[in-house]
Amino acid sequence: MKENDILLGGFVAVHINDLDEAQMAQIEALLDEGDNDLYNWLSGKEQPPEAHDHDLLAWVKKFNNAL
């Protein structure tokens, strides 16, 4: 989904050098989820499941809200 590319891809492009291996694994796990679910979590329309409700997702959302 193009929106996810913008929301998550923009964050990664800016912060790639700031991310550790665990955070990169969290991003990969997010990318394994369905496009609609991921969009709803990134946009704040839905609460993510506990497995994805972590600091990295909050950081991505904060990054996108600041744009």
N, C-alpha and C positions, 0 to 999 in steps of 0.2 A: 504494500500500500504506500503510495507516494507520501502521504502525511507522516507515516512512521519513519520513512527515510529522512524527512526534514527534521522531525522532532528528535529522533535518536541519532541520526547521522550527523546532524549539526553539532550536537553535544560531543560526540566522539571526535569529530574533526578538531574541535577546540581543545578538548581535554585528553586526547590520546596519550600524551606523555605524562599525565597526572594519574593515570589509572594503574592499579597494581593487578597482579594475576587474578586475584579473587574477584575484583570488580570486572575484569574482562570476562571471566566465567559467568558472572551475573548477566552481563550484556548478552552473551551467547545464549544463555538460558531464556532471556526475554525474547530473543529473536526466534526461538523455537516455538513460541506461542502463536496463536492465531492472530491475524492482522487486526481484526475488530477488537479482540480483547486487549491487545497491546495498545491500540489507539485509545481505547476508553481509559486505560490505566494512565497513560502518558498525559492525556488531556484532563484527567481528574474527573471524568464522567462516572467512573466506577472505581470502587476500592479494589486493589489487586488482592489475589489470594495471599495467604501468609508467606508462602515460599518466595513471593516477589515483592513483598512489602518491606523493603530494606532501604538503607541510607542512599544507595546508588540511585534507586528510582526516584526518591525524594530530590536528590541533586539534579537529575535530568529534568524533573518537573519545574524546579526552581529556575534552572537555566533557561528553559523555554518561556516561563512566565516573565522573565526579565527582558525578553526580546521585544 
